[in-house]
Amino acid sequence: MTGSDDARKFYAKLMAAHARSADPRIEEVFASVPREAFLGPGPWTVFAGDGGFKTPTADPSYIYQNVLVVLDADKGINNGEPVLHAMWIGKVEPKPGEAVTHIGAGTGYYTALLARLVEPGGSVTAFEIEADLAAQAKVNLAAYGNVEVVPGDAVAGPLPPSDIIYVNAGVIAPPATWLRALKPGGRLIFPWRPAERIGLAVLVTRMQAGFVCQPFMGSWFIPCVGASLAGPEAKVPTRERALRTRSIWLSEDKAPDRTATAVFGEVWFSSRAIRGDGRR
């Protein structure tokens, strides 16, 4: 066993601990999927503080830490922070047989983890709008038979029916098409960026009575093309109001009311809680 193998196994234990999940497969997938296979040849540029610097060598041990690895410096695109993704994966709880839509797949590292977690029988449809990254993701994920990489815009059209929608680009609100794509019991996890100084990770679950919404941690991602700018008619929340959000509604189903914490066109956010048994 090499030093990088040891580093990956220890990294996997740390990620599983951060996930706070009883699912032992989370440690297994972090241990089995080589991060370096999705980053191009080393040395790699990692981002910390206000700038980036190169790893001393191409030894993969250097990227089995909680570091952002630069994929496209000019566009500010990174292979995201592993601890954050471990926490998100623990929160969204991928299960064998589920259908996942991954929006903002980059070069495919976290896509690969999701693909392993929904085996057997599950699948991942991975959208990446940057053509060069999508092309690299196709190469990187060629061995994953349950993954389809879609080089294109996940905002412009409908998504496939999904048990999980895993979003890695900041949005002012999830497009109505994303909410409609969720199967009953489906989960949408995304970075909510309703205003310049507000960045929250949000878990949405489709229940019989509506969409339960749970902001659960701070989160900052690059903007999602086509879903990151508010129109003049929008009701933009303060951070306090954003944190009080407990449900999301489609305006076509229910008009915004006095409980609205934010309103963005077809979608609005509410402080009204929805119970899992269908009562409000």
Residue frames relative to the residue before (quaternion, step in Angstrom):
aa qw qx qy qz dx dy dz
M 1.0000 0.0000 0.0000 0.0000 0.00 0.00 0.00
T 0.3574 -0.7474 0.5205 0.2068 3.61 -0.87 0.95
G 0.6805 -0.4754 0.3661 0.4207 3.52 -1.33 0.19
S 0.6530 0.5061 -0.3267 0.4591 3.59 1.02 -0.72
D 0.5970 0.5428 -0.3660 0.4636 3.61 1.13 -0.56
D 0.6416 0.5113 -0.3128 0.4785 3.56 0.99 -0.86
A 0.6521 0.5226 -0.3132 0.4513 3.56 0.95 -0.91
R 0.6651 0.5035 -0.3107 0.4557 3.59 0.97 -0.84
K 0.6461 0.5151 -0.3257 0.4595 3.58 0.98 -0.75
F 0.6614 0.4848 -0.3112 0.4803 3.59 0.98 -0.79
Y 0.6049 0.5512 -0.3243 0.4744 3.57 1.07 -0.83
A 0.6539 0.5223 -0.3140 0.4483 3.60 0.93 -0.88
K 0.6325 0.5204 -0.3286 0.4703 3.59 1.02 -0.75
L 0.6535 0.5090 -0.3109 0.4661 3.56 0.99 -0.86
M 0.6615 0.5053 -0.3150 0.4560 3.59 0.92 -0.88
A 0.6416 0.5214 -0.3224 0.4610 3.59 0.98 -0.81
A 0.6338 0.5223 -0.3314 0.4644 3.58 1.04 -0.75
H 0.6698 0.4888 -0.2968 0.4738 3.59 0.98 -0.84
A 0.6106 0.5711 -0.3506 0.4219 3.60 1.10 -0.63
R 0.1768 -0.8199 0.5228 0.1523 3.60 1.17 -0.56
S 0.4660 0.6623 -0.4379 0.3905 3.52 0.97 0.95
A 0.4466 -0.6763 0.5142 0.2807 3.55 -1.17 0.59
D 0.5316 0.6440 -0.3999 0.3778 3.60 1.26 -0.08
P 0.3150 -0.7835 0.5013 0.1888 3.64 -0.36 1.16
R 0.5515 0.6362 -0.3937 0.3689 3.58 1.19 -0.38
I 0.5510 0.6099 -0.4105 0.3948 3.61 1.13 -0.44
E 0.6557 0.4725 -0.3141 0.4982 3.59 0.93 -0.81
E 0.6401 0.5475 -0.3298 0.4263 3.59 0.95 -0.85
V 0.7098 0.4485 -0.2923 0.4578 3.61 0.83 -0.87
F 0.6276 0.5110 -0.3507 0.4713 3.61 1.01 -0.65
A 0.6676 0.4949 -0.2972 0.4702 3.59 1.12 -0.64
S 0.7503 0.4423 -0.2204 0.4391 3.58 1.01 -0.76
V 0.6910 0.4437 -0.2838 0.4951 3.61 1.13 -0.53
P 0.3039 -0.7853 0.5093 0.1776 3.63 -0.47 1.14
R 0.4001 -0.7407 0.4855 0.2360 3.60 -0.49 1.16
E 0.6405 0.5652 -0.3343 0.3982 3.59 0.96 -0.84
A 0.5926 0.5919 -0.3617 0.4094 3.59 1.18 -0.52
F 0.7201 0.4223 -0.2333 0.4986 3.59 1.25 -0.31
L 0.6633 0.5475 -0.2764 0.4288 3.58 1.30 -0.03
G 0.5020 -0.6130 0.4541 0.4075 3.57 1.21 -0.18
P 0.6930 -0.4917 0.3186 0.4202 3.59 -1.25 0.20
G 0.4073 -0.6993 0.5331 0.2468 3.57 -1.09 0.76
P 0.4777 -0.0539 -0.8599 -0.1719 1.49 -2.50 0.23
W 0.3571 -0.7397 0.5414 0.1798 3.54 -1.25 0.59
T 0.3867 -0.6792 0.5632 0.2683 3.55 -1.22 0.47
V 0.1175 -0.7831 0.6089 0.0468 3.54 -0.74 1.09
F 0.3292 -0.7510 0.5463 0.1710 3.54 -1.13 0.70
A 0.1455 0.7676 -0.6118 0.1238 3.55 -0.90 0.97
G 0.8030 0.1848 -0.1587 0.5439 3.56 -1.02 0.76
D 0.7618 -0.3345 0.2689 0.4852 3.56 -0.75 -1.09
G 0.7979 0.2412 -0.1415 0.5340 3.59 1.17 0.23
G 0.4496 -0.6838 0.5106 0.2636 3.51 -1.35 0.03
F 0.0185 -0.7785 0.6268 0.0272 3.54 -1.27 0.40
K 0.5304 -0.6665 0.4368 0.2893 3.54 -1.14 0.65
T 0.5088 -0.5918 0.5197 0.3476 3.53 -1.22 0.54
P 0.6173 -0.5912 0.3558 0.3780 3.63 -1.00 0.69
T 0.7920 0.0249 0.0166 0.6098 3.58 1.07 -0.79
A 0.6124 -0.5370 0.4223 0.3979 3.56 -1.30 -0.21
D 0.3194 0.7407 -0.5193 0.2823 3.59 1.18 0.48
P 0.4225 -0.7390 0.4590 0.2544 3.64 -0.53 1.10
S 0.4818 0.6741 -0.4450 0.3398 3.61 1.15 -0.33
Y 0.6364 0.5657 -0.3337 0.4046 3.58 1.07 -0.69
I 0.7402 0.3797 -0.2491 0.4958 3.60 1.10 -0.46
Y 0.5495 0.5460 -0.4277 0.4657 3.59 1.26 0.35
Q 0.4931 0.5473 -0.4723 0.4841 3.46 0.77 1.30
N 0.5991 -0.5563 0.4165 0.3978 3.57 -1.26 0.09
V 0.3396 0.7380 -0.5048 0.2919 3.55 0.49 1.24
L 0.4254 -0.6347 0.5818 0.2787 3.51 -1.27 0.62
V 0.1506 -0.7746 0.6084 0.0848 3.59 -0.92 0.87
V 0.4415 -0.7307 0.4627 0.2391 3.56 -0.69 1.14
L 0.1722 -0.7693 0.6092 0.0864 3.57 -0.97 0.97
D 0.7754 -0.0414 0.0523 0.6279 3.58 1.04 -0.85
A 0.2861 -0.8089 0.4908 0.1511 3.55 -0.08 1.33
D 0.6479 0.5457 -0.3276 0.4185 3.60 0.95 -0.84
K 0.7562 0.3534 -0.1911 0.5164 3.59 1.04 -0.75
G 0.4716 -0.7052 0.4231 0.3181 3.59 1.27 0.04
I 0.4418 0.6954 -0.4540 0.3393 3.58 1.16 0.59
N 0.0502 -0.8052 0.5904 -0.0254 3.55 -0.80 1.09
N 0.4459 -0.5626 0.5882 0.3724 3.50 -1.39 0.14
G 0.4472 -0.7975 0.3343 0.2285 3.50 -0.18 1.40
E 0.7093 -0.4791 0.3429 0.3870 3.50 -1.41 0.30
P 0.4423 -0.7394 0.4329 0.2651 3.63 -0.50 1.12
V 0.6340 0.5315 -0.3556 0.4349 3.61 0.94 -0.76
L 0.6283 0.5258 -0.3407 0.4613 3.59 0.96 -0.82
H 0.6990 0.4658 -0.2917 0.4576 3.60 0.81 -0.94
A 0.5994 0.5440 -0.3653 0.4598 3.58 1.06 -0.63
M 0.6606 0.4989 -0.3017 0.4730 3.57 0.98 -0.85
W 0.6521 0.5066 -0.3150 0.4678 3.58 1.00 -0.80
I 0.6538 0.5085 -0.3182 0.4612 3.58 0.92 -0.88
G 0.6390 0.5166 -0.3204 0.4713 3.57 1.01 -0.79
K 0.6716 0.5107 -0.2897 0.4519 3.57 1.05 -0.79
V 0.7518 0.4160 -0.2219 0.4609 3.58 0.90 -0.92
E 0.2476 -0.8499 0.4451 0.1351 3.58 1.37 -0.20
P 0.0153 -0.8125 0.5826 -0.0098 3.64 0.41 1.12
K 0.1320 -0.8031 0.5799 0.0359 3.55 -1.01 0.90
P 0.6312 -0.5246 0.3971 0.4107 3.60 -1.15 0.50
G 0.7940 0.3113 -0.2419 0.4627 3.54 -1.02 0.87
E 0.5856 0.6069 -0.3779 0.3820 3.60 1.18 -0.22
A 0.3761 -0.6907 0.5754 0.2245 3.52 -1.31 0.54
V 0.1118 -0.8025 0.5860 0.0088 3.55 -0.72 1.16
T 0.1276 -0.7258 0.6662 0.1148 3.53 -1.18 0.68
H 0.1263 -0.7921 0.5963 0.0326 3.56 -0.67 1.16
I 0.1170 -0.8055 0.5806 0.0194 3.58 -0.58 1.20
G 0.7789 0.1752 -0.1928 0.5705 3.55 -0.60 1.21
A 0.1178 0.8653 -0.4777 0.0961 3.55 0.92 0.98
G 0.3065 -0.7590 0.5228 0.2379 3.60 1.15 -0.38
T 0.7620 -0.3150 0.2517 0.5067 3.57 -0.82 -0.99
G 0.6967 -0.5881 0.2305 0.3400 3.56 1.24 0.44
Y 0.4022 0.7369 -0.4849 0.2448 3.63 1.17 0.01
Y 0.7360 0.3956 -0.2486 0.4898 3.60 0.72 -1.00
T 0.5327 0.5892 -0.3980 0.4590 3.58 1.25 -0.38
A 0.6576 0.5205 -0.3039 0.4520 3.55 0.95 -0.93
L 0.6396 0.5168 -0.3297 0.4639 3.60 0.96 -0.79
L 0.6583 0.4996 -0.3065 0.4723 3.58 0.94 -0.88
A 0.6378 0.5420 -0.3281 0.4379 3.57 0.98 -0.85
R 0.6591 0.4973 -0.3087 0.4722 3.58 0.97 -0.81
L 0.6867 0.5112 -0.2906 0.4274 3.58 0.97 -0.84
V 0.7123 0.4101 -0.2783 0.4969 3.64 1.14 -0.38
E 0.4672 0.6337 -0.4668 0.4029 3.59 1.25 0.29
P 0.6173 -0.2353 -0.7500 -0.0318 1.56 -2.04 1.42
G 0.7659 0.4399 -0.2807 0.3755 3.51 -1.31 0.35
G 0.6627 0.5065 -0.3135 0.4538 3.58 1.21 -0.30
S 0.1982 -0.7825 0.5810 0.1041 3.55 -1.29 0.23
V 0.2104 -0.7508 0.6113 0.1354 3.55 -1.31 0.40
T 0.1371 -0.7297 0.6645 0.0846 3.54 -1.00 0.94
A 0.1081 -0.8383 0.5344 -0.0059 3.57 -0.43 1.27
F 0.1632 -0.7886 0.5895 0.0627 3.57 -0.61 1.19
E 0.0836 0.7609 -0.6415 0.0494 3.56 -1.06 0.82
I 0.3294 -0.7980 0.4785 0.1603 3.56 -0.53 1.22
E 0.6353 0.5013 -0.3316 0.4849 3.61 1.17 -0.53
A 0.4437 -0.7553 0.4149 0.2460 3.56 -0.41 1.27
D 0.6762 0.4928 -0.3139 0.4486 3.60 0.91 -0.83
L 0.6510 0.4964 -0.3182 0.4780 3.58 1.03 -0.74
A 0.6346 0.5278 -0.3313 0.4571 3.59 0.99 -0.80
A 0.6428 0.5201 -0.3220 0.4612 3.58 0.99 -0.83
Q 0.6685 0.4841 -0.3031 0.4764 3.57 0.98 -0.82
A 0.6157 0.5450 -0.3445 0.4531 3.59 1.06 -0.74
K 0.6207 0.5420 -0.3460 0.4486 3.60 0.99 -0.78
V 0.6563 0.4919 -0.3051 0.4840 3.58 0.97 -0.86
N 0.6935 0.5031 -0.2825 0.4315 3.57 0.82 -1.04
L 0.7642 0.3796 -0.1813 0.4889 3.57 1.05 -0.79
A 0.3244 0.7883 -0.4766 0.2150 3.58 1.28 0.17
A 0.6870 0.4862 -0.2847 0.4590 3.59 1.07 -0.69
Y 0.6228 0.5193 -0.3391 0.4770 3.60 1.28 -0.18
G 0.2583 -0.8365 0.4678 0.1210 3.55 -0.05 1.31
N 0.6945 0.4598 -0.2798 0.4774 3.59 1.20 -0.31
V 0.6083 0.5366 -0.3558 0.4642 3.62 1.24 0.39
E 0.0744 -0.7457 0.6595 0.0590 3.54 -1.10 0.82
V 0.2128 -0.7682 0.5926 0.1157 3.59 -0.75 1.05
V 0.1287 -0.7844 0.6054 0.0406 3.56 -0.83 1.08
P 0.2114 -0.7887 0.5624 0.1298 3.61 -0.44 1.14
G 0.5654 0.6007 -0.3874 0.4117 3.57 0.01 1.21
D 0.6883 -0.5028 0.3866 0.3521 3.48 -1.47 -0.08
A 0.2863 -0.7812 0.5356 0.1447 3.58 -0.66 1.12
V 0.6116 0.5530 -0.3470 0.4469 3.59 1.28 -0.12
A 0.6543 0.5935 -0.3080 0.3532 3.57 1.03 -0.84
G 0.8214 0.1378 -0.0530 0.5509 3.60 1.04 -0.62
P 0.6994 -0.4505 0.3292 0.4468 3.59 -1.28 -0.07
L 0.3786 -0.6881 0.5710 0.2391 3.54 -1.26 0.53
P 0.5712 -0.5590 0.4462 0.4027 3.60 -1.20 0.29
P 0.6162 -0.5171 0.4108 0.4291 3.63 -1.13 0.43
S 0.0607 -0.8486 0.5221 -0.0606 3.56 -0.67 1.16
D 0.3648 -0.6776 0.5936 0.2354 3.52 -1.18 0.71
I 0.7775 0.0929 -0.0347 0.6210 3.56 1.19 -0.69
I 0.0510 -0.7296 0.6792 0.0615 3.55 -1.12 0.78
Y 0.1043 -0.8151 0.5689 -0.0326 3.53 -0.51 1.31
V 0.0805 -0.8590 0.5047 -0.0299 3.56 -0.21 1.34
N 0.0917 -0.8169 0.5694 0.0122 3.57 -0.77 1.07
A 0.6409 0.4078 -0.3725 0.5331 3.55 0.90 1.07
G 0.5044 -0.7080 0.4132 0.2712 3.56 -0.91 0.95
V 0.0768 -0.8007 0.5941 0.0105 3.56 -0.95 0.93
I 0.4973 -0.6233 0.4998 0.3382 3.56 -1.19 0.52
A 0.7544 -0.1119 0.0775 0.6421 3.54 1.26 -0.57
P 0.5140 -0.6157 0.4725 0.3653 3.61 -1.06 0.56
P 0.4965 -0.6416 0.4795 0.3345 3.63 -0.86 0.83
A 0.6187 -0.5654 0.3965 0.3745 3.56 -1.12 0.66
T 0.6059 0.5709 -0.3576 0.4231 3.60 1.08 -0.67
W 0.6225 0.5313 -0.3489 0.4566 3.60 1.07 -0.64
L 0.6651 0.4972 -0.3073 0.4647 3.58 0.90 -0.89
R 0.6611 0.5095 -0.3114 0.4543 3.57 0.95 -0.84
A 0.6426 0.5489 -0.3222 0.4267 3.60 1.11 -0.63
L 0.5612 0.6176 -0.3944 0.3848 3.60 1.18 -0.38
K 0.3806 -0.6914 0.5677 0.2341 3.54 -0.97 0.89
P 0.6494 -0.4660 0.3844 0.4618 3.64 -1.18 0.21
G 0.7950 0.2120 -0.1982 0.5327 3.56 -0.76 1.06
G 0.4695 0.6999 -0.4251 0.3302 3.57 1.31 -0.06
R 0.2646 -0.7697 0.5680 0.1220 3.53 -1.21 0.65
L 0.1317 -0.7501 0.6457 0.0551 3.52 -1.10 0.89
I 0.0204 -0.7840 0.6204 -0.0046 3.57 -0.77 1.02
F 0.1251 0.8165 -0.5416 0.1563 3.56 -0.70 1.09
P 0.4672 -0.6381 0.5204 0.3220 3.59 -1.27 0.37
W 0.2078 -0.7896 0.5698 0.0930 3.57 -0.55 1.19
R 0.0218 0.7970 -0.5991 0.0729 3.56 -0.64 1.18
P 0.0155 0.8590 -0.5113 0.0204 3.61 0.53 1.14
A 0.7780 0.0880 -0.0530 0.6198 3.57 1.28 -0.34
E 0.7203 -0.4833 0.2855 0.4075 3.54 -1.23 0.53
R 0.7879 0.3355 -0.1625 0.4901 3.60 0.87 -0.92
I 0.6395 0.4956 -0.3331 0.4842 3.61 1.23 0.22
G 0.1279 0.7746 -0.6107 0.1036 3.57 -0.76 1.06
L 0.1009 0.8131 -0.5574 0.1338 3.58 -0.37 1.24
A 0.3404 -0.6724 0.6083 0.2490 3.55 -1.15 0.63
V 0.0844 -0.8125 0.5765 -0.0185 3.55 -0.86 1.04
L 0.1742 -0.7501 0.6300 0.1010 3.54 -1.07 0.85
V 0.0860 -0.7779 0.6222 0.0169 3.56 -0.82 1.09
T 0.0824 -0.7879 0.6097 0.0262 3.57 -0.95 0.92
R 0.3385 -0.7461 0.5372 0.2004 3.57 -0.83 0.97
M 0.0594 -0.7914 0.6080 -0.0227 3.53 -0.55 1.26
Q 0.7095 -0.4433 0.3191 0.4453 3.58 -1.28 0.18
A 0.7543 0.4099 -0.2108 0.4676 3.58 0.96 -0.88
G 0.7833 -0.2416 0.1752 0.5453 3.59 1.20 -0.18
F 0.6330 -0.5392 0.4151 0.3692 3.53 -1.33 -0.29
V 0.2572 -0.7618 0.5807 0.1276 3.56 -0.51 1.22
C 0.1301 -0.8076 0.5746 0.0267 3.58 -0.92 0.93
Q 0.0035 -0.8098 0.5850 -0.0454 3.56 -0.80 1.04
P 0.1833 -0.7387 0.6385 0.1140 3.63 -0.45 1.14
F 0.0269 -0.8709 0.4903 -0.0198 3.61 -0.64 1.00
M 0.8058 -0.0100 -0.0217 0.5918 3.63 1.18 -0.11
G 0.5802 -0.5420 0.4594 0.3982 3.55 -1.30 0.21
S 0.0658 0.8018 -0.5887 0.0792 3.59 -1.09 0.69
W 0.0313 -0.8019 0.5965 -0.0143 3.57 -0.89 0.96
F 0.0496 0.7793 -0.6201 0.0753 3.57 -0.76 1.11
I 0.6040 -0.5057 0.4388 0.4323 3.57 -1.27 0.20
P 0.6107 -0.5923 0.3733 0.3699 3.62 -1.11 0.61
C 0.4286 -0.6675 0.5525 0.2558 3.53 -1.22 0.65
V 0.4440 -0.6988 0.4942 0.2651 3.58 -0.67 1.10
G 0.8241 0.2323 -0.1894 0.4806 3.55 -0.83 1.04
A 0.7906 0.2406 -0.1432 0.5446 3.62 1.23 -0.15
S 0.6011 0.6002 -0.3423 0.4017 3.57 1.14 0.52
L 0.6854 0.4401 -0.2874 0.5040 3.60 1.26 0.05
A 0.3273 -0.7551 0.5416 0.1716 3.56 -0.86 1.03
G 0.4203 -0.6873 0.5332 0.2582 3.57 -1.07 0.74
P 0.6842 -0.5103 0.3270 0.4056 3.59 -1.23 0.32
E 0.6711 0.5043 -0.3017 0.4520 3.60 1.16 -0.50
A 0.4714 0.7118 -0.4237 0.3026 3.61 1.25 -0.19
K 0.2769 -0.6893 0.6366 0.2073 3.51 -1.28 0.54
V 0.1463 -0.8221 0.5493 0.0326 3.55 -0.29 1.32
P 0.3666 -0.7685 0.4769 0.2181 3.63 -0.73 0.98
T 0.4573 -0.5564 0.5873 0.3693 3.49 -1.38 0.15
R 0.6613 -0.4808 0.3677 0.4431 3.58 -1.23 0.21
E 0.6352 0.5416 -0.3348 0.4370 3.59 0.98 -0.82
R 0.6815 0.4725 -0.2920 0.4764 3.58 0.91 -0.91
A 0.6095 0.5495 -0.3532 0.4492 3.59 1.03 -0.74
L 0.6813 0.4968 -0.2876 0.4542 3.57 0.92 -0.89
R 0.6532 0.5095 -0.3169 0.4618 3.62 1.18 -0.44
T 0.4638 0.7021 -0.4416 0.3112 3.59 1.24 -0.16
R 0.0640 -0.8177 0.5720 -0.0051 3.58 -0.93 0.95
S 0.7945 0.1087 -0.0882 0.5908 3.61 1.23 -0.13
I 0.2231 -0.7317 0.6269 0.1479 3.53 -1.36 0.39
W 0.1194 -0.8068 0.5784 0.0188 3.53 -1.02 0.87
L 0.3884 -0.6509 0.5931 0.2715 3.53 -1.27 0.51
S 0.4943 -0.6888 0.4408 0.2949 3.58 -0.75 1.03
E 0.6195 0.5494 -0.3518 0.4366 3.61 1.10 -0.58
D 0.6805 0.4654 -0.2835 0.4899 3.59 1.20 -0.49
K 0.7951 -0.0329 0.0779 0.6006 3.55 1.04 -0.81
A 0.3955 -0.7272 0.5082 0.2376 3.58 -0.75 1.01
P 0.5918 -0.5659 0.4207 0.3904 3.62 -1.06 0.59
D 0.1148 -0.7937 0.5959 0.0427 3.57 -1.01 0.87
R 0.7836 -0.3575 0.2260 0.4551 3.56 -1.29 -0.19
T 0.6200 0.5441 -0.3548 0.4401 3.62 1.21 -0.28
A 0.4437 0.7249 -0.4439 0.2841 3.60 1.27 -0.18
T 0.2063 -0.7687 0.5962 0.1052 3.55 -0.89 1.00
A 0.7776 -0.0333 0.0262 0.6273 3.58 1.25 -0.47
V 0.0826 -0.7816 0.6173 0.0357 3.56 -1.14 0.71
F 0.0619 0.7856 -0.6103 0.0810 3.55 -0.81 1.10
G 0.8192 -0.2584 0.1332 0.4944 3.56 0.00 1.31
E 0.8639 -0.0367 0.0598 0.4987 3.56 -0.69 -1.16
V 0.7560 0.3377 -0.1644 0.5361 3.58 1.23 -0.38
W 0.0240 0.7933 -0.6084 -0.0035 3.56 -1.05 0.74
F 0.3803 -0.7242 0.5502 0.1680 3.50 -1.26 0.66
S 0.1267 -0.8185 0.5603 0.0092 3.56 -0.99 0.89
S 0.4557 -0.6574 0.5278 0.2857 3.53 -1.26 0.51
R 0.4929 0.6625 -0.4260 0.3698 3.60 1.30 -0.05
A 0.3201 -0.7423 0.5593 0.1837 3.59 -0.85 0.98
I 0.2033 -0.7372 0.6320 0.1255 3.56 -1.23 0.63
R 0.3080 -0.7526 0.5526 0.1825 3.56 -0.81 0.99
G 0.6038 -0.6087 0.3966 0.3280 3.51 -1.18 0.66
D 0.6623 0.5158 -0.3159 0.4422 3.60 1.17 -0.40
G 0.6541 -0.5472 0.3085 0.4214 3.56 1.26 0.25
R 0.6134 0.5289 -0.3704 0.4549 3.63 1.19 -0.16
R 0.2752 -0.7454 0.5808 0.1769 3.59 -1.20 0.53
